[in-house]
Amino acid sequence: MMAKDSELGAEKQHWNDRYTARAGGPRKASAFLEKYAHILPRQGAALDIACGTGEPGIFLAKDMQVKGI
């Protein structure tokens, strides 16, 4: 059964609120991403699988459209 758009919106808002309110804000992206950032594209899309705490997605979202699952 597919979730309704309103349910998806509520879920998205829940996680946005959770990580926005986290003390200290986002932490640094992984050392791997920082080391190889110079070879990443400056536009396009990225898929963050098993997002964890979201730092890699936040790092990539500076230049790209990121979807997390």
Secondary structure by P-SEA (a helix, b strand, c coil): ccccaaaaaaaaaaaaaaaaacccccccccaaaaaaccccccbbbbbbccccccaaaaaaacccccccc
